[in-house]
Amino acid sequence: MNTLIKEYYLYHKETCDNFLWRALQVFSKQGIIFFIFIICAKVLRPYEFGIYNYILALVLFLSMFGDFGISTATSKYIAEYNISDKKKVRAVLFNSGLMIVILSSVTSLAVVLLGPSFLGDQYYYVLFLLPTIFLSPLTSLYDGIYRGLKKFKSLTLISLISGLIALSFVTVLIRYYGLLGAILAQNLFYFLLFISFVFTYKEFSFGLNIKILTEIGKYSVFIGVATTGYYLFSRMSIFILGHYGFFEKIAVYEILNKIFGLIVVPLSILSAVLAPNISVNYSEKNYPELYRKFKRYFVFSIIVSVFSFVTLFVVIPIIVKLFFVKYYTDSFYSLFIPVLGFYTVIIYSFVIDNLIILSSKFAKIDMYLKLFLIILNLPLSIFLMKYLGYLGPIYSVFFLTFIEILFLNIYYFIDIKSKVDK
């Protein structure tokens, strides 16, 4: 038995090692973000905590316009460049970073000029979070580069050390400055992470490379529309609830989202570790291998999602009652059921969508689906609010996510199967 385990590990050594390092890196980064979240939940009143989550969701949405799929596209292309043309690897950081800085500048300018008209009382807090609009996508770019080069160990150490340094300041800021301190803590964390990347990553050169700009830029458009669209789609409920002043409902809703978000992290790690291999398979037109992997991950996702639904139905209420008792209100279970359904679907789709489909250059069809969902989500959310109240937007997201994933899986299966049969 021990011999079989050893042989299996040696055969998959690179994947296992990369998974472990990536797991430590993601949990260290998400851990500090979750730590900030917990301190805010404990220190702030539910109404203030709801405002904090509303503002943060809005700023993170704006920061996605600064990235707009560039970090994900960079990870894909740098993996290919590292095999086909290593000279391009050094040019990636400057060219991708330039696109991010330009997009982030345009986004920030739009916030400054249009914010007073659209953000109302929250405009003041959003201004303090403007640095995050730059820092979040830039740190994601470095993350994408390290992932594409499979430097998971270095990426982990950078994230872990910068996170530990940030921890020494975060608690003080939140406890003494309340809501404003929570906002400043977000800026501090991303700033320390960015500085750490700047001083450790040396494999780059300055100078425009039009081919790299074109390749990464074109593919990032599809990913950017898909991911930004998906974020808007999934966060639309927050924006609608915030618009109508349901900040205490947002507080409970976001606690559930944060807990579930941590649970799906392992699947995110797995897809990040294996994605470069899928990109190589598709570039080499190894469709039989892609077809085999799709079927294998399909079965894996079904088993994991069913097991997760049953387990989380029992475990999550216990966690909330133990650690977030002031949010265990009468509205908890009414929010819990649709959120559990949504994340069960997400757990099923996470590996299939992020690992197989996007890594196989199917971002375009995903983009069209996301656009359709965005257009449909707002009117459906408002319609359901007439019958379900504040739960309307949440059930809308759940229903439309199920429809999207079902269609995307069927489309990809038919396409890859047809390529295998040729």
N, C-alpha and C positions, 0 to 999 in steps of 0.2 A: 504493500500500500504506500509506504513512504517513498519507495523507488518510483512508483507511478506519479506521485505528487511532484517529486523532484524533476522527473522527465518533463512533465507538463509545464512546470515553472521555467525550466531551461529553454523549452521550445517557444514559450511566450514571454521570455525574460524582459525584452524591451517594453512590451505592452504592459506587463505587470509593474515594472519599475516606474514607467512613466505615469501609470494610473495612480500609484501610491504618492508620487511627488506632486502630481496635479491635485490629488485629493487634499494633501496637506496645504498646498498653495491656496486653493479655493476656500477651504475652511478657515484658513488664517485671514483671508481678505473678507469673506462673508462674516466671519466671527466678529471682527471689529465693527462692521456695519450693524450686525445683530446686537452687539453690546451697546452701541449707541442707542439703538431702538429700544432695548430693555430699560436703560436708564431713563430715557424720555417717557416711556410708559409708566415707570414708577414715580418719577418726579413731577411730571406735568399733569394737570387736570385732564380728564377725558376730552373735554371740549378743545383745550389747547393742543392736546396730542392729535386730535383729528385735524386741526389746522396744520400742524407740522407735517403730517402725512400727505395732506392735500398739496401743500407747497412743494414738498420733496418730489412727489409724483409729477408735478408740473415741470419742475426744473430738470429732472432726469429725462422727461420727454423732450424738452428743449435741447438737452445735451446730445440726444440721439441725432438731431439735425447736424451737429458738429461732426459726429462719426459717420452717420448715414451709410453704414455697411462697410466702411473703409477698413476697419480693423479685421473684420471677418474675411473680406476679400484679400487683405494683405497676408493673413495666415495661410490661405489657400495658395496664393501665387508664390510666396516665399518658399513654400515647401517644394513647389515645382522648379523654381529658379535654383534652389539648392542642389537639384539633380541635373538640370539641363544647362544652366549658365550662372556660375557662382559670382561673376562680376556684378550681376544685377542685384544680388543680395545686399551689397553695401549701399546701393542707391535707394533701397526701398524706404528706409526710415525717413529720409529728408523729403522725398516726393509724396509719400502718404501723409506725413506730418504737415506738409505745406497745405494739402487739401483740407485737412482737419482744422488748421488755424484759420484759414479763409472762411470756411463754413461756420465755425464757432463765432468768428467776428461778426459775420452777417446776422447770425441768430441773436447775439447779444445786443447789437444795435437795434434790431427789431423790438427786443424786449424793452429797451430804454425808451424808444420812441412811442411804442404802442401800448406798453404796459399800463400806464395810468387809466386808459380807457377800458381795458379788458380785465384787469386784475383787481381793481378796487382796493380794499383795505390790505390785501395780501401783497401789493406791489412793493411795499417797503421791505418785506422779508425776502422777496424774490431777488431784489437788487443785491442783497448780501450773499446770495448764492450764485451770482454770476461767475465767479472763478470756477465753480464746478462745471459750468457749461464748457469750459476749455479743458480742465484737468481730467474729467471723467473720460472723454474720448481719447485723449492723449495717452492715458494709462492703459486704456483698452488696446490702443495701437501697439504699444510695447508688449502687452500680453499676447497679442496676435502674432507678433514677430517671434517671440520665444516659443510659442506653441508650434508655429510652422517649422521652426528649426529643431523642434523636439528637445529644447533646453528646459525641461520641466524642473530639474533640480535647482538651477540658477533662479528660475522664476519663483520658485517656492521660497528660497532663502531671502530674496529681495522683498517679497510680500510679507513674509513673517517678521522680519526685522523692522521694517517701516511700520507695520501694524502695532508691534509691541511699543515702539517709541510713541506712537499716537495715543496709545492707551493711557499713558501717564498724564496727558492733558485733557482728555475727553471728559472724564467724570467731573473735574473741576469746572470746566466751561458750562456744562449742563446744570450742575447743582447751584452755581452762583449766578448764572445769566439766563436760566430758564429756556424759553423758546428760542431766543436769539443765540444762546450758547449752543443749543442743539444744531442750529444752522451753521454756526462757525466751526463746530466739530466736524461736520461733513467736509467743509473746505480744507481743514487741517489734514484730515486723513488722506484725501486725494493729492494734496500738495506734497506731503512727505513721501507718498508712493511714487509720484512723478519725479521728484528730486533723486530718489534712490535709483530709478531707471536711468536717469540722465548720467549719473556718475558711474554706473556699472556697465552700460552697453556701449562698446567702442567700435563695433563692426559696421561703421557707416561712413558715407562720404557725402559732401555737398555737391550740388549741381542738378539741374533739371534733366530728367530723362523722359522724353515725351512718350516713348513706347510704354514705359512702366506706368506713367500717369494715365495713359489711355486704357491699358489692360485692367489695372486695378480700379480706375475710375468707372469704366463701363460696367464691370461686374458688380461693383459696390452699389450702383444705382438700383439694381434689382434687389439686392440684399437690403439696402437701405429703405426702400419703399416697403418691402416685406416686414422687416423688423420694426421700423418706426410705425408702420401701419398696425402691426400686431400689438405694439405697446399702447398705441392710442386706442385700439380695439379693446384690449384687456383692462386698460386704466380708465376707459370712458365712464365706467360706473363711478369711479372716484370723482371725476370732474363733474358729473351730473349731480351726485350727492352733495358735493361741495357747493355747487351753484345754488342748490335749494337749501343749503344750511344744515344738512344732516351730518355735522362734524363728529358727533358722538357715535353715530353709526359707522362712520369712516374709521374711527378708532378701533372698534371691534373687528370690522372687516379687514383692516390692515394687520391686526395681530394674527388673524387666521391666515392671511396671505403670507406673512413672514414665516410662520411655523411651517406651512406647506412648502414654501420656497426653499427652506433648508432641507426638507425631505427629498426634493427632486435634485438637489445638488449632485449626488453620486452619478445620476444619469447624465447630467451636464458634463461631469468630469470624464466619464466614459466616452461620450461623443467627441469631446475635445481631443482626447488621446488618440482615438482611432480615425478621426476625420482625415488627417493627411494620407493615410493608407487608402481610404475610399477615393480621395481625389486622384491618387496615382492610378488606381484601378480604372477609373472612368477615363482618364487621359490616355491610358494604354488600350482602351476599348475592350477591357476584359469583362464583358457583360455576363458571361456565365458565373463568374465569381461574385459579381454584384447581385445577381439573381439569387444565388445561394445564400449570401449574407442577408439579403432582404427577408427571405423566408425564415431564416434562423432568428433574426432579431424580432420578427413579427410574433413568433411563438413566445419568445422571451418577454416581450412587452405585454402580451395578453396575461401571462402568468403573474407578472409583477403587479400589474394594475389591479387585478382581482384581489390578490393578497393584500395590497395596499388599502383598498377600499374597506375591507372587513376590519383590518387592524386599526386604521386611522379613525374609523367610526367609534371605536371604543376608547382609543388612547387620547385623541385631541381634546375632548371635553375635560378629561382628567388634568391634562397639562394646563389648560386655561384656568381651571378652578384652583389649581395649586399655586401658579405663578402670576396670574393676572386676574385675581379675584374680583377687582372692581369693574372689570369688563365682562364678567360672567353675569350678564343681565338677562331680562326677559326676552330680549331680541337676539340672544346668542344663537339659539338653535335654529331660528328662522334664517339666519345668515349662514350657519354652519352647513346645512344640507346642500344648498346650491354650490357653495365653495368646495365642499368635498366632491361633489359630482364633477365640477370643472377640473379639479386637480387629478382626479382619477383618469379622465380623458387625457390630460397633459402627460401624466406618467406613462400611459400607453404610447403616446405619440413622440415623446421626447427623443428617444434614440432613433426612431424611424425618420422623423422630420429633420432634426439637426444633423444627425450623422450621415444617413444614407442619401436623403433627397437633396439637401442644400450642397453637400459635398460632391454631388454628381451633376452639378451645373443645372439644377432644376429650379433655381431661384426665381426664374421669370414666371413660371406658372404659379409659384407660391405668392409672388408679388400681386398677380392678378386676383388671386383668391382673397388676399388681405385687403385689397382695394374694395372688392365687392362687400366684404364683411364690414369695413369701416362705413361704407355708404348705407348699408342696411342696419347697422347696430344702433345708430342714433334714433331713427324713427321707431324701431322696434322697442328700444328702451323706454321711450316716452309713451308709446302705446301701452306697454305692460305696466307702467307706473299707474295708469288709470285703474288697473285691476289689482295690482300687487303692491302698490305704494313704493317705498324705497327699495323693495326687493326686485322691482322690474328690471333695472339695468343689469343686475347680477344674474338673473335668469336668462336675460338676453345673451350675455357673454357665454354662458354655459351651453345654450342651445346652438348658437352659431359656431362655436368651437367644435362641437361634435360633428356638425355638417361639413365643416371645412376639412377636418382630419379624415373623415370617411372618403370624401371626394379625392383628396390628395393621394391617399394610399392606393385607391383603385386606379387612378391615372398613372401613377408611377409603376405599379405592378404590370399593367397592360403594356406600357412603353418598353420596359426592360424585357418582358417576356417576348415581345415581338422582335427585339434585337437579338435575343438568344436563338429564336427559331429561324432566323434568316440564314 
